[in-house]
Amino acid sequence: MELTRVDRCCALVGYGPDKYPKSLDARSVAGENLQNRIFAALHALIKQGVTDFYTALQMGFDILSAE
C-alpha cells in the first residue's frame, strides 16, 4: 500500500520541561534512555515510510525529539 502525503507526516509534540522530573537531564542515564527510545521510535517510523517530521520547537519533548 502506498502512503499518502498525510501518512508520511509525523508531528513531534509533548510535555514541557516542568512536567519532567528534575533528574531527567540529557546527560543523565534516564535522559539518555529517553533519547534512545525517541531515536528508536523515529527510526521505526522512517522504516515505515514517514518522511516529514514537524515540531513547534518548544522546550521539553519537542526540542529533545528534534535533536
Secondary structure, 3 states (H helix, E strand, C coil): CCCCCHHHEEEECCCCHHHCCCCCCCCCHHHHHHHHHHHHHHHHHHHCCCCEEEECCCCCHHHHHHC
